[in-house]
Amino acid sequence: MRIALPALLLCLPAMAAHAESKTFTRTYACPNDMAFQAAFINAGDESFAVVTSDGHLVPLTIAVSGSGARYVSADGAVELWTKGPAATLGVRGENGDVMQTEECREMEPGTLPG
């Protein structure tokens, strides 16, 4: 499911209204010279993430994982795994092929990819 930035911004106050909510962003650099940003929203017992895929913001919800944190889109086409400063982003294309970026590392705040 893809949404526009204004729609996401409208949802953030509702998510932030939950007790003890915390919102933060991280930028990840990957070995294939790709970089992506993820926004994380932890609101009480609920956790969400938003990533950019193909120029669109994609909301993700927390899912079961064996280790670290795993977030998936409603249609299952986008999956984000994080553990400490490491991340893996998988995006399934319309033909079913999955483009996966592995070994991505969290960048220091204020640094640019590349």
FISE-848812 format. One record per atom (N, C-alpha, C, CB): atom name; x, y, z; residue number from 1. Coordinates in steps of 0.001 Angstrom, whole numbers, m for minus. Glycine has a CB too. Layout:
<palum CA,<X,Y,Z>,NUM>
...
END
This chain:
<palum N,<844,m1161,0>,1>
<palum CA,<0,0,0>,1>
<palum C,<889,1223,0>,1>
<palum CB,<m961,m2,1204>,1>
<palum N,<643,2148,m881>,2>
<palum CA,<1451,3348,m983>,2>
<palum C,<595,4542,m619>,2>
<palum CB,<2047,3504,m2397>,2>
<palum N,<1185,5471,109>,3>
<palum CA,<451,6659,503>,3>
<palum C,<1302,7874,226>,3>
<palum CB,<44,6600,1986>,3>
<palum N,<652,9005,136>,4>
<palum CA,<1354,10259,m93>,4>
<palum C,<1810,10836,1239>,4>
<palum CB,<455,11265,m847>,4>
<palum N,<2821,11692,1185>,5>
<palum CA,<3359,12312,2391>,5>
<palum C,<2290,13038,3200>,5>
<palum CB,<4462,13276,2026>,5>
<palum N,<1391,13822,2582>,6>
<palum CA,<370,14499,3393>,6>
<palum C,<m497,13524,4188>,6>
<palum CB,<m516,15348,2501>,6>
<palum N,<m832,12397,3613>,7>
<palum CA,<m1646,11415,4335>,7>
<palum C,<m883,10869,5534>,7>
<palum CB,<m2064,10262,3402>,7>
<palum N,<400,10616,5357>,8>
<palum CA,<1216,10135,6471>,8>
<palum C,<1277,11173,7578>,8>
<palum CB,<2631,9788,5994>,8>
<palum N,<1481,12419,7197>,9>
<palum CA,<1582,13471,8197>,9>
<palum C,<283,13630,8975>,9>
<palum CB,<1958,14785,7540>,9>
<palum N,<m847,13388,8327>,10>
<palum CA,<m2124,13448,9029>,10>
<palum C,<m2253,12334,10058>,10>
<palum CB,<m3272,13372,8039>,10>
<palum N,<m1639,11184,9796>,11>
<palum CA,<m1736,10036,10704>,11>
<palum C,<m794,10145,11896>,11>
<palum CB,<m1445,8760,9951>,11>
<palum N,<310,10841,11748>,12>
<palum CA,<1305,10883,12812>,12>
<palum C,<772,11429,14132>,12>
<palum CB,<2465,11707,12372>,12>
<palum N,<m49,12510,14138>,13>
<palum CA,<m558,12965,15435>,13>
<palum C,<m1394,11907,16144>,13>
<palum CB,<m1381,14216,15255>,13>
<palum N,<m2168,11146,15407>,14>
<palum CA,<m2977,10095,16029>,14>
<palum C,<m2083,9025,16640>,14>
<palum CB,<m3934,9465,15000>,14>
<palum N,<m1018,8655,15932>,15>
<palum CA,<m94,7659,16468>,15>
<palum C,<647,8220,17679>,15>
<palum CB,<909,7211,15386>,15>
<palum N,<1000,9491,17616>,16>
<palum CA,<1743,10112,18706>,16>
<palum C,<881,10295,19949>,16>
<palum CB,<2298,11451,18261>,16>
<palum N,<m428,10241,19805>,17>
<palum CA,<m1326,10416,20941>,17>
<palum C,<m1278,9233,21899>,17>
<palum CB,<m2743,10621,20454>,17>
<palum N,<m781,8092,21441>,18>
<palum CA,<m662,6928,22314>,18>
<palum C,<332,7227,23438>,18>
<palum CB,<m217,5677,21507>,18>
<palum N,<120,6599,24579>,19>
<palum CA,<1011,6800,25721>,19>
<palum C,<2430,6383,25376>,19>
<palum CB,<511,6016,26939>,19>
<palum N,<3380,7192,25832>,20>
<palum CA,<4793,6883,25676>,20>
<palum C,<5202,6621,24231>,20>
<palum CB,<5139,5697,26513>,20>
<palum N,<4708,7411,23303>,21>
<palum CA,<5090,7206,21910>,21>
<palum C,<6471,7804,21658>,21>
<palum CB,<4044,7830,20957>,21>
<palum N,<7169,7218,20714>,22>
<palum CA,<8506,7666,20353>,22>
<palum C,<8634,7554,18841>,22>
<palum CB,<9615,6831,21087>,22>
<palum N,<9091,8622,18206>,23>
<palum CA,<9260,8639,16764>,23>
<palum C,<10695,9038,16454>,23>
<palum CB,<8247,9608,16087>,23>
<palum N,<11329,8304,15545>,24>
<palum CA,<12690,8647,15143>,24>
<palum C,<12933,8143,13725>,24>
<palum CB,<13734,8046,16129>,24>
<palum N,<13919,8721,13060>,25>
<palum CA,<14279,8291,11709>,25>
<palum C,<15722,7812,11691>,25>
<palum CB,<14076,9440,10689>,25>
<palum N,<15989,6925,10761>,26>
<palum CA,<17341,6413,10552>,26>
<palum C,<17592,6353,9045>,26>
<palum CB,<17532,4998,11221>,26>
<palum N,<18830,6626,8665>,27>
<palum CA,<19252,6471,7277>,27>
<palum C,<20221,5310,7229>,27>
<palum CB,<19903,7783,6714>,27>
<palum N,<20026,4425,6259>,28>
<palum CA,<20865,3235,6108>,28>
<palum C,<21598,3299,4772>,28>
<palum CB,<20013,1935,6205>,28>
<palum N,<22885,2982,4787>,29>
<palum CA,<23700,2887,3574>,29>
<palum C,<23981,1413,3313>,29>
<palum CB,<25038,3704,3711>,29>
<palum N,<23845,1017,2049>,30>
<palum CA,<24003,m386,1666>,30>
<palum C,<25212,m551,750>,30>
<palum CB,<22726,m909,969>,30>
<palum N,<25796,m1757,680>,31>
<palum CA,<26990,m1986,m132>,31>
<palum C,<26807,m1700,m1622>,31>
<palum CB,<27434,m3394,38>,31>
<palum N,<25579,m1779,m2136>,32>
<palum CA,<25349,m1559,m3564>,32>
<palum C,<25155,m81,m3884>,32>
<palum CB,<24133,m2351,m4030>,32>
<palum N,<25699,805,m3053>,33>
<palum CA,<25587,2260,m3194>,33>
<palum C,<24153,2754,m3098>,33>
<palum CB,<26178,2696,m4510>,33>
<palum N,<23285,1952,m2511>,34>
<palum CA,<21918,2372,m2272>,34>
<palum C,<21811,2849,m831>,34>
<palum CB,<20913,1219,m2560>,34>
<palum N,<20929,3789,m592>,35>
<palum CA,<20641,4249,764>,35>
<palum C,<19133,4432,879>,35>
<palum CB,<21405,5583,1099>,35>
<palum N,<18628,4254,2083>,36>
<palum CA,<17203,4496,2294>,36>
<palum C,<16988,5021,3698>,36>
<palum CB,<16377,3210,2060>,36>
<palum N,<15866,5705,3870>,37>
<palum CA,<15489,6210,5181>,37>
<palum C,<14289,5440,5688>,37>
<palum CB,<15188,7718,5129>,37>
<palum N,<14230,5292,6983>,38>
<palum CA,<13078,4671,7630>,38>
<palum C,<12699,5524,8830>,38>
<palum CB,<13384,3194,8058>,38>
<palum N,<11411,5762,8969>,39>
<palum CA,<10882,6439,10150>,39>
<palum C,<10217,5379,11010>,39>
<palum CB,<9873,7589,9768>,39>
<palum N,<10501,5406,12287>,40>
<palum CA,<9960,4417,13217>,40>
<palum C,<9049,5115,14214>,40>
<palum CB,<11099,3657,13950>,40>
<palum N,<7897,4529,14454>,41>
<palum CA,<6926,5058,15398>,41>
<palum C,<6616,3958,16399>,41>
<palum CB,<5627,5558,14675>,41>
<palum N,<7009,4159,17631>,42>
<palum CA,<6716,3203,18701>,42>
<palum C,<5707,3867,19623>,42>
<palum CB,<8023,2773,19487>,42>
<palum N,<4493,3338,19628>,43>
<palum CA,<3401,3921,20405>,43>
<palum C,<2820,2860,21328>,43>
<palum CB,<2300,4502,19475>,43>
<palum N,<3280,2848,22552>,44>
<palum CA,<2781,1852,23492>,44>
<palum C,<3100,446,23023>,44>
<palum CB,<1282,2009,23684>,44>
<palum N,<2074,m363,22835>,45>
<palum CA,<2258,m1748,22392>,45>
<palum C,<2326,m1891,20879>,45>
<palum CB,<1142,m2602,22919>,45>
<palum N,<2201,m789,20144>,46>
<palum CA,<2199,m847,18688>,46>
<palum C,<3466,m202,18136>,46>
<palum CB,<947,m154,18118>,46>
<palum N,<4002,m796,17071>,47>
<palum CA,<5187,m247,16413>,47>
<palum C,<4954,m228,14915>,47>
<palum CB,<6459,m1069,16762>,47>
<palum N,<5416,839,14284>,48>
<palum CA,<5257,1027,12852>,48>
<palum C,<6570,1538,12279>,48>
<palum CB,<4091,2007,12539>,48>
<palum N,<6719,1405,10976>,49>
<palum CA,<7838,2011,10259>,49>
<palum C,<7299,2513,8928>,49>
<palum CB,<9027,990,10053>,49>
<palum N,<7962,3497,8369>,50>
<palum CA,<7617,4013,7047>,50>
<palum C,<8916,4109,6267>,50>
<palum CB,<6880,5412,7129>,50>
<palum N,<8949,3506,5077>,51>
<palum CA,<10123,3587,4209>,51>
<palum C,<9697,4154,2863>,51>
<palum CB,<10796,2190,4037>,51>
<palum N,<10677,4622,2110>,52>
<palum CA,<10414,5087,759>,52>
<palum C,<10766,3968,m203>,52>
<palum CB,<11217,6381,435>,52>
<palum N,<9811,3627,m1072>,53>
<palum CA,<10039,2598,m2085>,53>
<palum C,<9493,3103,m3407>,53>
<palum CB,<9372,1244,m1685>,53>
<palum N,<10336,3141,m4418>,54>
<palum CA,<9929,3589,m5748>,54>
<palum C,<9317,4989,m5698>,54>
<palum CB,<8931,2599,m6359>,54>
<palum N,<9873,5835,m4849>,55>
<palum CA,<9409,7211,m4754>,55>
<palum C,<8150,7414,m3935>,55>
<palum CB,<9180,7732,m6098>,55>
<palum N,<7632,6373,m3308>,56>
<palum CA,<6414,6466,m2506>,56>
<palum C,<6706,6056,m1069>,56>
<palum CB,<5296,5584,m3102>,56>
<palum N,<5978,6655,m145>,57>
<palum CA,<6078,6244,1249>,57>
<palum C,<5252,4985,1457>,57>
<palum CB,<5609,7375,2200>,57>
<palum N,<5830,4005,2120>,58>
<palum CA,<5147,2734,2363>,58>
<palum C,<5076,2494,3869>,58>
<palum CB,<5878,1551,1643>,58>
<palum N,<3866,2430,4427>,59>
<palum CA,<3736,2145,5855>,59>
<palum C,<3923,658,6131>,59>
<palum CB,<2369,2611,6373>,59>
<palum N,<4601,358,7217>,60>
<palum CA,<4871,m1027,7611>,60>
<palum C,<4426,m1221,9059>,60>
<palum CB,<6387,m1378,7442>,60>
<palum N,<3986,m2414,9375>,61>
<palum CA,<3631,m2732,10757>,61>
<palum C,<4575,m3804,11278>,61>
<palum CB,<2151,m3201,10863>,61>
<palum N,<4753,m3811,12571>,62>
<palum CA,<5645,m4787,13196>,62>
<palum C,<5101,m6194,12959>,62>
<palum CB,<5797,m4505,14720>,62>
<palum N,<6000,m7146,12774>,63>
<palum CA,<5619,m8542,12527>,63>
<palum C,<6507,m9445,13378>,63>
<palum CB,<5746,m8907,11003>,63>
<palum N,<6139,m10689,13449>,64>
<palum CA,<6904,m11663,14226>,64>
<palum C,<8295,m11821,13618>,64>
<palum CB,<6169,m13031,14277>,64>
<palum N,<9307,m11841,14479>,65>
<palum CA,<10678,m12079,14016>,65>
<palum C,<11385,m12945,15045>,65>
<palum CB,<11450,m10733,13792>,65>
<palum N,<12368,m13673,14582>,66>
<palum CA,<13148,m14497,15497>,66>
<palum C,<14168,m13676,16255>,66>
<palum CB,<13840,m15608,14746>,66>
<palum N,<14649,m12607,15625>,67>
<palum CA,<15669,m11772,16226>,67>
<palum C,<15596,m10395,15587>,67>
<palum CB,<17081,m12398,16059>,67>
<palum N,<15768,m9350,16352>,68>
<palum CA,<15668,m8004,15820>,68>
<palum C,<14216,m7608,15638>,68>
<palum CB,<16416,m7893,14500>,68>
<palum N,<13976,m6628,14774>,69>
<palum CA,<12618,m6158,14495>,69>
<palum C,<12317,m6356,13016>,69>
<palum CB,<12447,m4663,14897>,69>
<palum N,<11122,m6819,12724>,70>
<palum CA,<10690,m7062,11346>,70>
<palum C,<9401,m6286,11113>,70>
<palum CB,<10486,m8595,11068>,70>
<palum N,<9368,m5528,10015>,71>
<palum CA,<8198,m4740,9637>,71>
<palum C,<7784,m5145,8228>,71>
<palum CB,<8494,m3205,9718>,71>
<palum N,<6484,m5252,7961>,72>
<palum CA,<5997,m5611,6628>,72>
<palum C,<4861,m4680,6218>,72>
<palum CB,<5524,m7084,6594>,72>
<palum N,<4735,m4477,4898>,73>
<palum CA,<3629,m3687,4368>,73>
<palum C,<2360,m4530,4379>,73>
<palum CB,<3942,m3182,2933>,73>
<palum N,<1218,m3888,4239>,74>
<palum CA,<m70,m4584,4279>,74>
<palum C,<m172,m5647,3193>,74>
<palum CB,<m1212,m3588,4133>,74>
<palum N,<415,m5385,2024>,75>
<palum CA,<346,m6360,926>,75>
<palum C,<1529,m7328,920>,75>
<palum CB,<284,m5633,m407>,75>
<palum N,<2445,m7176,1871>,76>
<palum CA,<3594,m8071,1967>,76>
<palum C,<4689,m7813,952>,76>
<palum CB,<3140,m9460,1827>,76>
<palum N,<4556,m6762,155>,77>
<palum CA,<5534,m6494,m901>,77>
<palum C,<6812,m5841,m382>,77>
<palum CB,<4916,m5611,m1955>,77>
<palum N,<6757,m5204,772>,78>
<palum CA,<7934,m4541,1332>,78>
<palum C,<8160,m5091,2736>,78>
<palum CB,<7758,m2976,1355>,78>
<palum N,<9420,m5445,3011>,79>
<palum CA,<9776,m6002,4311>,79>
<palum C,<11081,m5368,4780>,79>
<palum CB,<9905,m7553,4240>,79>
<palum N,<11093,m4923,6014>,80>
<palum CA,<12277,m4310,6612>,80>
<palum C,<12639,m5080,7871>,80>
<palum CB,<12037,m2803,6932>,80>
<palum N,<13893,m5525,7927>,81>
<palum CA,<14428,m6183,9128>,81>
<palum C,<15487,m5259,9696>,81>
<palum CB,<15024,m7620,8809>,81>
<palum N,<15466,m5054,11008>,82>
<palum CA,<16526,m4292,11660>,82>
<palum C,<17010,m5050,12887>,82>
<palum CB,<16034,m2874,12050>,82>
<palum N,<18283,m4910,13151>,83>
<palum CA,<18868,m5460,14375>,83>
<palum C,<20075,m4600,14702>,83>
<palum CB,<19267,m6987,14213>,83>
<palum N,<19959,m3836,15777>,84>
<palum CA,<21017,m2894,16105>,84>
<palum C,<21191,m1911,14961>,84>
<palum CB,<22341,m3629,16399>,84>
<palum N,<22425,m1662,14520>,85>
<palum CA,<22655,m714,13433>,85>
<palum C,<22519,m1326,12031>,85>
<palum CB,<24023,m118,13579>,85>
<palum N,<22149,m2605,11935>,86>
<palum CA,<22053,m3284,10635>,86>
<palum C,<20602,m3352,10161>,86>
<palum CB,<22645,m4705,10724>,86>
<palum N,<20419,m3344,8836>,87>
<palum CA,<19076,m3441,8259>,87>
<palum C,<19124,m4183,6934>,87>
<palum CB,<18461,m2042,8063>,87>
<palum N,<18020,m4843,6620>,88>
<palum CA,<17808,m5481,5321>,88>
<palum C,<16449,m5028,4822>,88>
<palum CB,<17895,m7055,5415>,88>
<palum N,<16395,m4545,3587>,89>
<palum CA,<15143,m4098,2987>,89>
<palum C,<14856,m4960,1770>,89>
<palum CB,<15204,m2591,2600>,89>
<palum N,<13677,m5550,1720>,90>
<palum CA,<13262,m6355,580>,90>
<palum C,<12023,m5752,m54>,90>
<palum CB,<12997,m7808,1001>,90>
<palum N,<12036,m5616,m1387>,91>
<palum CA,<10897,m5068,m2123>,91>
<palum C,<10562,m6029,m3253>,91>
<palum CB,<11205,m3632,m2675>,91>
<palum N,<9327,m6540,m3243>,92>
<palum CA,<8886,m7463,m4294>,92>
<palum C,<8277,m6652,m5430>,92>
<palum CB,<7858,m8507,m3740>,92>
<palum N,<8771,m6882,m6642>,93>
<palum CA,<8259,m6193,m7813>,93>
<palum C,<6964,m6816,m8309>,93>
<palum CB,<9292,m6200,m8917>,93>
<palum N,<6366,m6186,m9311>,94>
<palum CA,<5107,m6682,m9869>,94>
<palum C,<5250,m8066,m10475>,94>
<palum CB,<4589,m5723,m10916>,94>
<palum N,<6456,m8417,m10935>,95>
<palum CA,<6673,m9740,m11530>,95>
<palum C,<6982,m10805,m10478>,95>
<palum CB,<7809,m9676,m12541>,95>
<palum N,<7005,m10409,m9211>,96>
<palum CA,<7254,m11359,m8129>,96>
<palum C,<8698,m11445,m7686>,96>
<palum CB,<6807,m12699,m8542>,96>
<palum N,<9622,m10879,m8473>,97>
<palum CA,<11032,m10885,m8084>,97>
<palum C,<11240,m9967,m6880>,97>
<palum CB,<11933,m10443,m9268>,97>
<palum N,<12140,m10369,m6000>,98>
<palum CA,<12429,m9572,m4810>,98>
<palum C,<13801,m8932,m4949>,98>
<palum CB,<12361,m10441,m3530>,98>
<palum N,<13836,m7607,m4823>,99>
<palum CA,<15101,m6890,m4766>,99>
<palum C,<15400,m6718,m3282>,99>
<palum CB,<15043,m5492,m5538>,99>
<palum N,<16505,m7263,m2847>,100>
<palum CA,<16825,m7216,m1424>,100>
<palum C,<18164,m6544,m1218>,100>
<palum CB,<16834,m8625,m816>,100>
<palum N,<18207,m5615,m297>,101>
<palum CA,<19459,m4972,72>,101>
<palum C,<19849,m5508,1437>,101>
<palum CB,<19333,m3405,80>,101>
<palum N,<21007,m6108,1504>,102>
<palum CA,<21491,m6687,2756>,102>
<palum C,<22728,m5945,3217>,102>
<palum CB,<21794,m8191,2592>,102>
<palum N,<23091,m6195,4448>,103>
<palum CA,<24299,m5597,5019>,103>
<palum C,<24234,m4073,5039>,103>
<palum CB,<25520,m6045,4237>,103>
<palum N,<23030,m3505,5102>,104>
<palum CA,<22899,m2054,5205>,104>
<palum C,<23241,m1646,6634>,104>
<palum CB,<21456,m1579,4812>,104>
<palum N,<23898,m508,6768>,105>
<palum CA,<24333,m41,8089>,105>
<palum C,<23766,1348,8348>,105>
<palum CB,<25886,m25,8192>,105>
<palum N,<23391,1569,9587>,106>
<palum CA,<22877,2868,9996>,106>
<palum C,<23973,3914,9845>,106>
<palum CB,<22354,2825,11452>,106>
<palum N,<23613,5048,9268>,107>
<palum CA,<24570,6133,9074>,107>
<palum C,<24514,7088,10263>,107>
<palum CB,<24285,6890,7754>,107>
<palum N,<25613,7756,10511>,108>
<palum CA,<25647,8768,11562>,108>
<palum C,<24733,9922,11161>,108>
<palum CB,<27104,9271,11815>,108>
<palum N,<24005,10508,12115>,109>
<palum CA,<23152,11656,11792>,109>
<palum C,<23956,12766,11125>,109>
<palum CB,<22469,12191,13060>,109>
<palum N,<23389,13357,10096>,110>
<palum CA,<24035,14456,9392>,110>
<palum C,<24961,14044,8268>,110>
<palum CB,<24790,15261,10348>,110>
<palum N,<25240,12745,8104>,111>
<palum CA,<26089,12307,7000>,111>
<palum C,<25225,11956,5799>,111>
<palum CB,<26956,11097,7417>,111>
<palum N,<25812,12082,4626>,112>
<palum CA,<25107,11770,3389>,112>
<palum C,<25629,10466,2814>,112>
<palum CB,<25259,12911,2366>,112>
<palum N,<24752,9702,2141>,113>
<palum CA,<25206,8450,1530>,113>
<palum C,<26211,8710,420>,113>
<palum CB,<24019,7663,981>,113>
<palum N,<27064,7719,185>,114>
<palum CA,<27988,7792,m935>,114>
<palum C,<29302,8171,m506>,114>
<palum CB,<27537,8716,m1950>,114>
END
